[in-house]
Amino acid sequence: MQNSTHRRQFSKLSLAAVSATVGAALFASAIPANAATATTSSDSAAQAAAVVESATGTADIAASTAAPGTPAKAVTATDGAALTVIAPEKANGALHAADDNGSSFGLTLPGAKDVVGVKAGSGTVIYPDAAAATDIAVQPTKDGGVRTLVTLKDDKAAETHRFQLDLPQDASITEDGQGGFEITREAGEGIHVPVATIDAPWAKDANGKSVPASYKLDGTDLIQTIETGEGTAFPVVADPKMTWGIVTGTAYFNKKETKAIADNGALSGVVSGFLPPGLNIYWGAHAAVITTTALKAKNAKKCIKVKFAAGIFIPGQYSGGHCK
């Protein structure tokens, strides 16, 4: 992928060649200056989108349309709700997503420049050169999520990027134990369930080789670190992905509720208020193992968490976060 310096050098060489002949010079003078600029910008966005889509693929990019003040607006359906993702007009704006249940979140891209977003490729929104040697991209996805991607174009690009999260009221963010995070809300006293997930980070270099990447939280800011090295082939693409509208997943119980399950059994009234209709039957089928796990968690001074997947409740232990 050519960087901006190479493009400027190429442009100078091209202009010199054109001015060598009178006919070519006259033809060039007839082209409006803004048309040439628009073509260069379009080419830059197309090249940047190609780099990103080579790393992510295109099969799960959601269809989007332009909207006033934004380069793309996508509406996708999940099991729980319909999600609307709106990409910001400029790189220093905020990505916004909202579901039809009234929940919403925002994410400010780590762009330092006032760069306008352009939809290119198969639907990727590109903010070329949003920061030094760095492109920013947004991809709404068909599963009710959105990827926000940074492309490090060379070794001068910053390896640390800060995403400011605007969480819904009464929501909190918890590590999922796998390098990502879950955004949760209280579903009952002492019980939290996820409404969104942030996948574990990944990064790929120009050869498709994985590059180490990690997250840490600073308040509600998500800080992404990409560890390039001598063997890294640029450009490098890295991705935070958020998925909204989660209706199943993991329920986190605090110490009080863990003790209640351990002492009284999983079929006690402690969980009756948080389970969606239809899940009570499955919970009952796994009550014994849930109770046993709660007892182990209580004795270890930890808390119980219960994951629901494909009709199965899988209990486990955790500490920190909601384990208070």
C-alpha positions in Angstrom: 0.0 0.0 0.0 1.5 3.4 -1.0 1.9 6.0 1.7 1.1 9.7 1.2 4.8 10.6 0.5 5.0 8.1 -2.3 1.7 9.4 -3.7 3.0 12.9 -3.7 6.3 11.8 -5.5 4.3 9.9 -8.1 2.1 13.0 -8.6 5.1 15.2 -9.2 6.6 12.8 -11.7 3.3 12.5 -13.5 2.9 16.3 -13.8 6.4 16.7 -15.1 5.8 14.1 -17.8 2.5 15.7 -18.8 4.1 19.2 -19.1 6.6 17.7 -21.6 4.0 18.0 -24.4 1.9 21.0 -25.3 -1.2 18.9 -26.1 -1.1 17.1 -22.8 -0.6 20.3 -20.9 -3.6 21.9 -22.5 -5.7 18.8 -21.7 -4.6 18.9 -18.1 -5.5 22.6 -17.8 -9.0 21.8 -18.9 -9.6 19.5 -15.8 -11.0 21.2 -12.8 -8.6 21.1 -9.8 -11.3 19.8 -7.5 -12.0 16.9 -9.8 -8.3 15.8 -9.6 -8.5 16.1 -5.8 -11.7 14.0 -5.6 -10.1 11.3 -7.7 -7.0 11.1 -5.5 -9.2 11.0 -2.4 -11.4 8.2 -3.9 -8.3 6.2 -4.9 -6.8 6.6 -1.4 -10.1 5.4 0.2 -10.3 2.4 -2.2 -6.8 1.3 -1.4 -7.3 1.7 2.3 -10.6 -0.3 2.2 -8.8 -3.1 0.2 -6.2 -3.4 2.9 -8.8 -3.6 5.7 -11.1 -6.0 3.8 -8.2 -8.3 3.0 -7.8 -8.7 6.8 -11.4 -8.9 7.8 -13.1 -10.5 4.8 -16.3 -9.1 3.4 -18.9 -11.8 4.0 -20.3 -10.3 7.3 -20.2 -6.6 6.4 -23.8 -5.3 6.7 -25.4 -3.3 3.9 -25.5 0.4 4.6 -26.8 3.6 3.1 -25.6 7.2 3.3 -27.5 9.5 5.7 -27.3 13.2 6.4 -24.1 14.0 8.2 -22.8 10.4 8.0 -21.1 8.3 5.3 -23.0 5.1 6.4 -26.0 3.9 8.3 -26.7 0.2 8.8 -29.7 -1.5 10.3 -29.3 -5.2 11.3 -31.5 -7.6 13.2 -30.3 -9.8 16.2 -32.2 -12.3 18.3 -32.9 -9.6 20.8 -33.4 -6.4 18.8 -32.8 -4.4 15.7 -29.6 -2.5 15.8 -28.8 0.8 14.0 -25.2 1.7 13.5 -24.3 5.2 12.4 -20.7 5.9 11.4 -19.5 9.5 12.2 -19.1 12.0 9.4 -15.5 12.7 10.5 -12.8 10.6 12.2 -12.9 12.7 15.4 -16.6 12.1 15.7 -18.4 9.4 17.6 -19.7 6.1 16.3 -23.3 5.6 17.5 -25.3 2.4 17.8 -28.8 1.9 19.3 -31.4 -0.9 19.5 -35.1 -0.7 19.3 -35.4 -1.3 23.0 -34.0 2.1 23.8 -30.4 1.1 24.7 -27.5 2.8 22.9 -23.8 3.2 23.1 -21.2 5.4 21.6 -17.5 5.0 20.7 -15.2 7.8 19.8 -12.6 6.8 17.2 -9.0 7.4 17.9 -8.7 9.9 15.1 -6.7 13.1 15.7 -7.6 14.8 12.4 -10.7 16.3 11.0 -10.9 13.6 8.2 -14.2 13.0 6.4 -15.3 9.3 6.1 -15.8 7.7 2.7 -17.6 4.4 2.0 -15.5 2.2 -0.2 -14.9 -1.4 -1.1 -17.7 -3.7 0.0 -19.1 -1.2 2.5 -16.2 -0.3 4.7 -16.1 3.4 5.9 -12.6 4.7 5.6 -11.0 7.8 7.3 -7.7 8.0 5.4 -4.7 9.4 7.4 -6.9 10.1 10.4 -3.8 10.0 12.5 -0.1 10.0 11.7 0.6 7.0 9.3 -2.8 5.6 10.4 -6.1 5.0 8.7 -9.3 4.4 10.6 -12.2 2.3 9.4 -15.7 1.3 10.4 -17.6 -1.9 9.4 -21.1 -2.5 10.5 -21.6 -6.3 10.7 -24.6 -8.6 10.0 -24.7 -10.0 13.5 -25.6 -6.7 15.2 -22.1 -5.6 15.7 -19.6 -3.1 14.4 -15.9 -3.3 13.8 -13.7 -0.3 14.3 -10.3 -0.8 12.7 -7.0 0.9 12.7 -4.4 0.4 9.9 -0.8 1.1 10.9 0.7 2.0 7.5 4.3 2.0 8.6 6.5 1.8 11.7 5.9 5.5 12.4 2.3 4.8 13.4 1.4 4.9 17.0 1.0 1.4 18.6 -1.4 2.5 21.3 -5.0 3.8 20.6 -7.6 5.0 22.9 -11.3 4.4 22.2 -13.7 6.4 24.4 -16.8 4.3 25.3 -20.1 5.9 26.0 -22.0 3.2 27.8 -25.8 3.1 28.5 -27.0 4.4 31.8 -26.7 1.8 34.6 -24.3 -0.3 32.5 -20.9 -1.5 33.5 -18.0 -3.2 31.7 -16.4 -6.4 32.9 -13.4 -8.5 31.6 -14.6 -11.8 30.1 -11.5 -13.7 30.9 -10.5 -14.2 27.3 -9.0 -10.9 26.4 -12.3 -9.1 25.7 -15.1 -7.5 27.7 -18.8 -7.7 28.4 -21.0 -4.7 28.9 -23.6 -5.7 31.5 -26.7 -4.4 33.2 -28.3 -5.4 36.5 -31.2 -7.8 35.8 -32.1 -8.3 39.4 -30.6 -7.6 42.8 -27.0 -8.9 42.6 -27.4 -10.4 39.1 -25.8 -8.8 36.0 -26.4 -10.0 32.4 -24.5 -8.8 29.3 -26.1 -6.5 26.7 -23.0 -6.2 24.6 -19.6 -7.8 24.1 -16.2 -6.5 23.0 -14.3 -9.4 21.3 -10.7 -10.2 22.2 -8.4 -8.1 20.0 -6.6 -9.3 17.0 -4.1 -7.7 14.5 -2.7 -9.0 11.2 0.3 -7.7 9.2 0.5 -7.5 5.4 1.4 -11.2 5.1 -1.6 -12.3 7.2 0.6 -13.0 10.2 -0.9 -12.4 13.6 0.6 -9.5 15.5 0.2 -9.4 19.3 -2.6 -7.1 20.5 -4.2 -6.4 23.8 -6.7 -4.2 25.7 -6.8 -2.5 29.0 -9.4 -0.3 30.6 -8.8 3.2 31.9 -12.2 4.1 33.4 -14.5 3.5 30.4 -11.8 4.1 27.9 -10.6 1.1 25.9 -6.9 1.2 25.2 -5.7 -1.0 22.4 -2.0 -1.9 22.1 -0.4 -3.5 19.0 3.1 -4.9 19.4 4.9 -4.6 16.1 8.5 -5.7 15.6 11.4 -6.0 13.2 9.6 -8.9 11.4 6.3 -7.1 11.0 5.2 -6.4 7.4 3.2 -3.2 7.1 0.4 -2.3 6.8 -1.0 -3.8 10.0 -4.8 -4.0 10.6 -6.2 -4.3 14.1 -9.8 -4.6 15.3 -11.9 -3.8 18.3 -15.4 -5.4 17.6 -18.5 -4.6 19.6 -21.7 -6.7 19.3 -24.9 -5.3 20.7 -28.3 -6.7 21.6 -27.1 -9.8 23.4 -30.0 -11.7 25.1 -28.1 -14.8 26.1 -24.6 -15.2 27.3 -23.3 -15.1 30.9 -25.1 -14.1 34.1 -22.8 -12.8 36.8 -24.0 -13.3 40.5 -22.5 -11.3 43.3 -21.3 -13.0 46.6 -24.7 -12.6 48.3 -26.6 -14.3 45.5 -23.8 -16.9 45.1 -24.3 -17.8 48.8 -28.0 -17.9 48.4 -27.7 -20.4 45.5 -25.1 -22.5 47.4 -27.2 -22.6 50.6 -30.7 -22.9 49.1 -30.1 -24.5 45.7 -30.3 -23.2 42.2 -34.1 -23.6 42.2 -34.6 -21.1 44.9 -36.3 -17.8 44.2 -33.0 -16.0 43.7 -33.0 -16.4 39.9 -36.7 -16.3 39.1 -36.6 -12.6 38.1 -33.8 -12.6 35.6 -34.4 -15.6 33.4 -36.1 -14.8 30.1 -39.2 -16.9 29.3 -38.4 -20.4 28.3 -35.0 -20.6 30.0 -36.4 -21.6 33.4 -36.8 -25.2 32.1 -33.2 -25.4 31.1 -32.1 -23.9 34.3 -34.0 -26.5 36.3 -32.3 -29.3 34.3 -28.9 -28.0 35.3 -29.8 -27.0 38.9 -27.7 -29.6 40.6 -24.4 -28.7 38.9 -25.2 -25.0 39.3 -25.7 -25.5 43.0 -22.5 -27.5 43.3 -20.5 -24.8 41.5 -22.0 -22.1 43.7 -20.9 -24.0 46.8 -17.4 -24.3 45.5 -17.3 -20.6 44.6 -18.6 -19.7 48.0 -15.9 -21.8 49.8 -13.2 -20.2 47.6 -14.6 -16.7 48.4 -15.5 -16.2 44.7 -18.7 -15.8 42.8 -20.7 -17.9 40.4 -21.2 -17.1 36.8 -23.5 -19.1 34.5 -23.2 -19.2 30.7 -26.1 -20.1 28.5 -25.3 -21.6 25.1 -27.3 -24.0 22.9 -29.8 -25.0 25.6 -27.0 -25.7 28.1 -26.2 -23.7 31.3 -22.5 -23.9 32.0 -21.6 -22.6 35.5 -18.1 -21.3 36.5 -16.4 -19.2 39.1 -15.0 -15.6 38.8 -13.6 -12.9 41.0 -13.4 -9.1 40.7 -15.9 -7.1 38.7 -19.4 -7.8 40.0 -18.1 -10.2 42.6 -18.7 -8.0 45.6 
